[in-house]
């Protein structure tokens, strides 16, 4: 499980997204590859990213990603709020 990868769950219990700190790696027409702070790279479908992001690979960014896809990618459910 990827329990240590989620950095800042949103405070509202009704919020359906979580903020992930990562760097942009590359993208396709349908997905973005990001590298988490622990070095793991994951692909996230663009339709589940609810924030703007830069294609600059050298800056740390905050990606707002829907909890549904985080669960599908293997993040522990108790860390996604």
Secondary structure, 3 states (H helix, E strand, C coil): CCCCCCCEECCCCCCCEEEEEEEEEEECCCEEEEEECCCCEEEEEHHHECCCCCCCCCCEEEEEEEHHHHHHCCCCHHHCC
